[in-house]
């Protein structure tokens, strides 16, 4: 079959790879209808995520049709149109049973790497390095889905593929940030990043009752999209001091909840970008926590900060004193999508949540390298490139 493969730092190629096969009785084979780029994929391209190998199929956000099932599959059958969570959960371990699916104890088939890095193994993720199980990704014609009874969700008839696509990762990730960040009716919420996850976090905050949502970015087209489709206020961080601006807009107090949806390649117009980038390139720190620092300083005393962006290792100049003395709650996680996807599909079916506008560029899988170039370099206002493997 045809697939988009990682071949080295900033190198992608469309190649022929073997068709996936049923390996375990709880597997299914899904024919991919749509698959999209994700900001966390850019960390793979940039070489920031360990344990990538030449020829690895990337991609983790997808929708498709089940074409084959294993003998122990009970909740799905051939012909089902499904959206599949990017996180792979077994459904039976202690963490899955407690709705902490990205901490699954059984789905990472290469345990040890993450234990060494972070002090504990995490769940497997489609197309996201051998540290996360070495699973083939979704930028392909077909994909093997382990534990399909838990990780795949039937798409309601009233939800089209383009909206359902973002229920795989972007929408549940954003919803988790608002939910576990503790957004309550009447809150003021600040979201760093106007990409797909940031927009979904902003929309989730509104649906959870936030009185005001303020999103921070620098790309005019993304900010305009967030204002138009999500209804959030925006701040261009290149034109103002974000912390001062947020405090001014909140009567000097700061946002109740701050959600970081940027990750380890955060940008800044100031000297901290030069500092962090230099230390990152020298291997003295793995990640650039610019947006996290800003969120901690901006958040009101006693407020909550949730980290949605992907980070891989150690950071420098983490404001631990501000976090402790301001009495902040700081949390983070890979998405527990299984917890949220059914609710999100229901909201999409009711017309209360829309995500199709995020797909600014749709193309064939053959154009995958071009799509990632547009996505990475923000060409032509690209928010997400979506691939049609069968186009």
C-alpha positions as CSV (number, residue, x, y, z in Angstrom):
1,X,0.0,0.0,0.0
2,X,0.9,3.7,-0.3
3,X,2.1,5.5,2.8
4,X,3.8,8.7,3.9
5,X,7.1,7.9,5.7
6,X,9.6,9.7,7.9
7,X,13.0,9.3,6.3
8,X,15.1,11.7,8.5
9,X,15.0,15.1,10.0
10,X,12.7,17.2,7.8
11,X,12.6,14.4,5.2
12,X,9.3,12.8,4.1
13,X,8.5,10.5,1.2
14,X,5.5,8.6,-0.2
15,X,6.5,5.0,-0.4
16,X,5.1,1.5,-0.9
17,X,4.9,-0.5,2.4
18,X,3.4,-3.9,3.2
19,X,-0.4,-4.0,3.8
20,X,-1.3,-4.2,7.5
21,X,-2.5,-7.6,8.8
22,X,-4.6,-8.7,11.8
23,X,-2.0,-9.7,14.5
24,X,-4.2,-10.0,17.5
25,X,-7.8,-11.1,17.8
26,X,-8.9,-7.7,19.0
27,X,-7.5,-5.9,16.0
28,X,-9.3,-4.4,13.0
29,X,-8.0,-3.1,9.7
30,X,-9.4,0.4,8.8
31,X,-9.4,1.8,5.3
32,X,-8.4,5.4,5.8
33,X,-10.8,8.0,4.3
34,X,-9.1,11.2,5.7
35,X,-6.0,11.8,7.8
36,X,-4.6,15.1,8.9
37,X,-1.3,16.7,9.9
38,X,-0.9,17.7,13.6
39,X,1.4,20.1,15.3
40,X,3.0,17.4,17.3
41,X,4.1,15.7,14.0
42,X,6.3,18.7,13.5
43,X,8.4,17.6,16.5
44,X,9.0,14.3,14.7
45,X,10.1,16.2,11.6
46,X,12.4,18.4,13.5
47,X,14.1,15.5,15.2
48,X,12.9,16.4,18.7
49,X,11.1,13.1,19.5
50,X,13.5,10.2,20.1
51,X,13.3,6.7,18.5
52,X,12.2,7.5,15.0
53,X,13.5,5.2,12.3
54,X,13.7,5.7,8.5
55,X,10.6,4.3,6.9
56,X,8.3,4.9,9.8
57,X,4.7,5.7,8.7
58,X,3.5,8.9,10.4
59,X,0.1,10.3,11.2
60,X,-2.3,9.8,14.1
61,X,-5.6,11.7,13.4
62,X,-7.9,9.8,11.1
63,X,-11.4,8.6,10.1
64,X,-12.2,5.6,7.9
65,X,-14.1,2.4,7.3
66,X,-13.5,-1.0,9.0
67,X,-12.7,-3.6,6.4
68,X,-11.6,-6.5,8.5
69,X,-12.0,-7.5,12.2
70,X,-10.3,-10.0,14.5
71,X,-12.1,-13.0,16.0
72,X,-12.6,-11.3,19.4
73,X,-14.0,-8.0,18.2
74,X,-17.5,-7.5,19.6
75,X,-18.5,-3.8,19.2
76,X,-17.6,-3.3,15.6
77,X,-18.1,-5.0,12.2
78,X,-17.0,-4.7,8.7
79,X,-18.5,-1.6,7.0
80,X,-18.6,0.6,10.2
81,X,-17.6,4.2,9.6
82,X,-15.4,5.1,12.6
83,X,-13.2,7.8,14.0
84,X,-10.2,6.3,15.9
85,X,-8.5,7.9,18.9
86,X,-4.8,8.7,18.3
87,X,-4.0,7.1,21.7
88,X,-4.1,3.3,21.9
89,X,-5.8,2.0,25.1
90,X,-6.3,-1.6,26.1
91,X,-9.5,-0.8,28.1
92,X,-8.6,-3.3,30.9
93,X,-5.7,-1.9,32.9
94,X,-6.0,0.2,36.0
95,X,-5.4,3.5,34.1
96,X,-7.8,2.7,31.3
97,X,-10.5,1.7,33.8
98,X,-9.9,5.1,35.5
99,X,-10.3,7.0,32.2
100,X,-6.6,7.9,32.0
101,X,-6.2,6.3,28.6
102,X,-2.9,7.9,27.6
103,X,-1.3,6.2,30.5
104,X,-2.4,2.7,29.4
105,X,-0.2,0.0,30.9
106,X,-0.4,-2.5,28.0
107,X,-0.5,-0.7,24.6
108,X,3.1,0.5,24.4
109,X,4.8,-2.5,22.8
110,X,8.3,-1.0,23.4
111,X,8.3,-0.4,27.1
112,X,11.4,1.0,28.7
113,X,12.2,4.0,26.6
114,X,9.5,6.2,28.2
115,X,10.2,4.7,31.6
116,X,13.8,5.9,31.2
117,X,12.8,9.3,29.9
118,X,10.0,10.1,32.3
119,X,9.9,7.5,35.0
120,X,7.0,5.5,33.7
121,X,5.7,3.9,30.5
122,X,2.8,5.6,28.7
123,X,0.3,4.4,26.1
124,X,1.1,3.6,22.5
125,X,0.3,6.3,19.9
126,X,-0.2,5.7,16.2
127,X,2.7,6.9,14.0
128,X,4.6,8.5,16.9
129,X,8.0,6.9,17.2
130,X,9.2,3.6,18.7
131,X,9.2,5.2,22.1
132,X,5.4,5.1,21.8
133,X,5.1,1.6,20.5
134,X,6.4,1.8,17.0
135,X,2.9,1.6,15.5
136,X,2.4,2.5,11.9
137,X,0.6,5.8,11.4
138,X,-2.6,6.9,9.5
139,X,-1.0,8.6,6.5
140,X,-1.6,5.5,4.5
141,X,-4.3,3.6,2.6
142,X,-4.9,1.2,5.5
143,X,-4.0,1.0,9.2
144,X,-4.1,-1.7,11.8
145,X,-6.1,-0.6,14.9
146,X,-5.4,-2.6,18.1
147,X,-8.0,-2.9,20.8
148,X,-10.5,-1.6,18.3
149,X,-13.5,-2.2,20.5
150,X,-12.2,0.6,22.8
151,X,-10.4,3.0,20.5
152,X,-12.8,3.2,17.5
153,X,-16.1,5.1,17.7
154,X,-19.0,4.9,15.2
155,X,-19.6,8.2,13.5
156,X,-23.2,9.3,13.6
157,X,-25.0,9.6,10.2
158,X,-25.4,13.4,10.7
159,X,-21.6,14.0,11.0
160,X,-19.6,14.1,7.9
161,X,-16.0,12.8,7.6
162,X,-14.3,16.2,7.7
163,X,-15.9,17.1,11.0
164,X,-15.5,13.6,12.5
165,X,-11.8,13.6,11.5
166,X,-10.9,16.2,14.2
167,X,-12.7,14.1,16.9
168,X,-9.7,11.7,16.6
169,X,-7.3,14.0,18.4
170,X,-7.7,17.8,18.1
171,X,-11.1,18.1,19.6
172,X,-10.7,15.7,22.5
173,X,-7.3,17.2,23.3
174,X,-8.7,20.7,23.4
175,X,-11.7,19.5,25.4
176,X,-9.5,17.7,27.9
177,X,-7.5,21.0,28.5
178,X,-10.7,22.8,29.4
179,X,-12.2,20.0,31.4
180,X,-9.1,19.0,33.4
181,X,-8.0,22.6,33.6
182,X,-11.2,23.1,35.6
183,X,-13.1,25.6,33.4
184,X,-16.3,26.6,35.2
185,X,-19.2,28.9,34.3
186,X,-18.2,32.5,34.5
187,X,-14.4,31.9,34.1
188,X,-12.0,33.9,32.0
189,X,-9.8,31.5,30.0
190,X,-6.6,32.2,28.1
191,X,-5.4,29.8,25.4
192,X,-1.9,30.0,24.0
193,X,-2.1,28.9,20.3
194,X,-4.7,29.4,17.6
195,X,-4.0,26.1,15.8
196,X,-6.5,23.3,15.7
197,X,-6.0,22.2,19.3
198,X,-6.0,25.8,20.6
199,X,-9.3,26.5,18.8
200,X,-10.9,23.4,20.1
201,X,-9.8,24.2,23.6
202,X,-11.3,27.7,23.2
203,X,-14.5,26.3,21.9
204,X,-14.7,23.7,24.7
205,X,-14.2,26.5,27.3
206,X,-17.1,28.3,25.9
207,X,-19.3,25.2,25.9
208,X,-18.3,24.6,29.5
209,X,-19.6,28.1,30.4
210,X,-16.6,30.4,30.3
211,X,-17.6,34.0,30.2
212,X,-14.6,35.1,28.1
213,X,-12.0,33.2,26.1
214,X,-8.8,35.0,25.0
215,X,-6.5,33.2,22.5
216,X,-2.8,34.2,21.9
217,X,-1.0,33.8,18.6
218,X,0.8,35.8,15.9
219,X,-0.6,34.6,12.6
220,X,-3.4,36.9,11.5
221,X,-5.4,34.3,9.5
222,X,-5.4,31.9,12.5
223,X,-6.5,34.7,14.9
224,X,-9.2,35.7,12.5
225,X,-10.4,32.1,12.2
226,X,-10.5,31.8,16.0
227,X,-12.6,35.0,16.3
228,X,-14.9,34.0,13.5
229,X,-15.5,30.3,14.2
230,X,-14.9,30.1,17.9
231,X,-15.9,33.5,19.1
232,X,-12.8,34.1,21.2
233,X,-11.0,37.4,21.7
234,X,-7.4,37.3,20.4
235,X,-4.0,38.8,21.3
236,X,-1.0,39.1,18.9
237,X,2.0,38.4,21.1
238,X,4.3,40.2,18.8
239,X,2.5,43.5,19.4
240,X,2.1,43.6,23.2
241,X,3.2,42.2,26.5
242,X,0.9,39.2,26.8
243,X,1.0,39.0,30.6
244,X,0.3,42.7,31.0
245,X,-2.4,42.6,28.4
246,X,-4.2,39.7,30.0
247,X,-4.1,41.4,33.4
248,X,-5.5,44.6,32.0
249,X,-8.3,42.7,30.4
250,X,-9.1,40.9,33.6
251,X,-9.1,43.9,36.0
252,X,-5.5,43.2,37.1
253,X,-6.3,39.7,38.4
254,X,-5.4,37.4,35.5
255,X,-7.3,34.5,33.8
256,X,-8.8,31.8,35.9
257,X,-7.6,29.1,33.6
258,X,-4.6,29.2,31.3
259,X,-4.3,26.5,28.6
260,X,-1.0,26.0,26.8
261,X,-1.5,24.5,23.3
262,X,1.8,25.3,21.7
263,X,4.4,22.8,22.8
264,X,8.2,22.4,22.7
265,X,8.9,24.7,19.8
266,X,7.2,27.8,21.2
267,X,8.1,31.1,19.7
268,X,8.7,34.6,21.1
269,X,9.7,38.0,19.8
270,X,12.0,38.6,22.8
271,X,15.4,37.3,23.9
272,X,14.0,34.2,25.6
273,X,13.5,32.6,22.2
274,X,17.2,33.1,21.4
275,X,18.2,31.7,24.8
276,X,16.0,28.7,24.6
277,X,16.8,27.9,21.0
278,X,20.5,28.0,21.7
279,X,20.3,25.7,24.7
280,X,18.0,23.4,22.8
281,X,20.5,23.1,19.9
282,X,23.4,22.5,22.3
283,X,21.4,19.7,24.0
284,X,21.4,21.6,27.3
285,X,17.6,21.5,27.3
286,X,15.1,19.5,25.2
287,X,12.2,21.8,24.9
288,X,11.4,25.5,24.6
289,X,8.8,26.3,27.4
290,X,8.2,29.9,26.5
291,X,4.4,29.7,26.4
292,X,4.3,27.6,29.6
293,X,6.3,30.3,31.5
294,X,4.0,33.0,30.2
295,X,0.9,31.1,31.2
296,X,2.2,30.6,34.8
297,X,3.0,34.3,35.1
298,X,-0.3,35.4,33.6
299,X,-2.6,33.1,35.6
300,X,-4.5,34.5,38.6
301,X,-3.5,33.5,42.0
302,X,-5.1,30.2,42.9
303,X,-5.8,29.6,39.2
304,X,-5.1,26.6,37.0
305,X,-2.7,26.0,34.1
306,X,-3.1,23.0,31.8
307,X,-0.3,22.0,29.4
308,X,-1.6,20.4,26.2
309,X,1.4,21.0,24.0
310,X,3.8,18.1,23.6
311,X,7.1,18.2,25.6
312,X,9.7,15.5,25.6
313,X,12.3,16.2,28.3
314,X,14.0,18.8,30.4
315,X,13.4,22.6,30.3
316,X,15.3,25.5,31.8
317,X,14.1,28.6,33.7
318,X,10.8,26.9,34.8
319,X,9.1,29.4,37.2
320,X,8.6,27.0,40.1
321,X,8.6,29.9,42.5
322,X,5.7,31.6,40.8
323,X,3.8,28.3,40.6
324,X,4.2,27.6,44.3
325,X,3.8,31.1,45.7
326,X,0.7,31.9,43.6
327,X,-0.9,28.7,44.6
328,X,-1.4,27.4,41.1
329,X,-2.6,24.0,40.0
330,X,-0.5,22.8,37.0
331,X,-1.5,19.7,35.1
332,X,-0.7,18.2,31.7
333,X,-1.3,15.0,29.7
334,X,-1.5,13.4,26.4
335,X,-5.2,13.2,25.5
336,X,-7.5,10.8,27.2
337,X,-9.6,10.8,24.0
338,X,-11.7,7.7,24.8
339,X,-13.2,9.7,27.7
340,X,-14.4,12.5,25.4
341,X,-14.9,11.3,21.8
342,X,-18.5,10.0,22.2
343,X,-19.6,13.3,23.8
344,X,-17.9,15.3,21.0
345,X,-19.5,13.3,18.2
346,X,-22.8,13.9,19.9
347,X,-22.1,17.7,20.0
348,X,-21.1,17.5,16.3
349,X,-24.3,15.7,15.5
350,X,-26.3,18.4,17.2
351,X,-24.4,21.2,15.4
352,X,-22.9,22.6,18.6
353,X,-19.3,21.7,17.7
354,X,-17.8,22.3,14.3
355,X,-14.3,21.5,13.2
356,X,-14.3,21.2,9.4
357,X,-13.1,24.8,9.0
358,X,-9.7,23.7,10.4
359,X,-9.1,21.7,7.1
360,X,-7.8,24.7,5.1
361,X,-6.0,22.5,2.5
362,X,-7.2,19.1,1.2
363,X,-5.0,17.0,-1.1
364,X,-4.0,13.5,-2.1
365,X,-1.6,11.5,0.0
366,X,0.9,11.8,-2.9
367,X,1.1,15.5,-2.0
368,X,2.0,14.6,1.6
369,X,5.5,16.1,1.7
370,X,4.1,19.4,0.1
371,X,1.3,19.4,2.7
372,X,3.7,19.1,5.6
373,X,5.8,21.9,4.1
374,X,2.8,24.2,3.9
375,X,1.7,23.2,7.4
376,X,5.1,23.6,9.0
377,X,5.9,26.9,7.4
378,X,2.3,28.3,7.6
379,X,2.2,28.8,3.8
380,X,-1.0,30.1,2.2
381,X,-2.7,30.3,5.7
382,X,-2.5,26.6,6.2
383,X,-4.0,25.5,9.6
384,X,-4.3,21.8,8.7
385,X,-3.5,19.8,5.6
386,X,-5.8,16.9,5.1
387,X,-4.9,13.9,3.0
388,X,-7.2,11.7,1.0
389,X,-5.3,8.4,0.5
390,X,-7.7,7.2,-2.2
391,X,-7.9,10.4,-4.2
